[in-house]
Amino acid sequence: MHSLHYSYRNKEELIKYSTNEQYLKLKSYDKDLYEQLKRLPPKELEDKRISYKNEYIEVTKTHAVSTIINCSIWIIVSLFLLYIWEMYKNTQNNNN
């Protein structure tokens, strides 16, 4: 989790959840939601903000794991195809 915080791209997103004011600014695109959040007591708003921050971190972790798995699959498939290609070339050379 700590390495996630130090990544520039993720840190830029996490800054939006660092204070209640920044969180409200993030949600200002939806006027109804913004007004609803603005009326909350500071502690409740903080709890909601931290909850969304943790959710963002979990979603980011899930995407990272998914990306690693997909890249690993492509590497394995590529190595397999290279192996098959080398076998094919060897059989062609042996037939000549």
Long-range contacts (C-beta under 8 A, 24 or more apart in sequence): 1-57, 1-61, 4-57, 4-60, 4-61, 4-64, 10-60, 13-56, 13-60, 14-53, 14-56, 14-57, 17-49, 17-50, 17-52, 17-53, 17-56, 20-45, 20-46, 20-49, 23-48, 23-49, 23-52
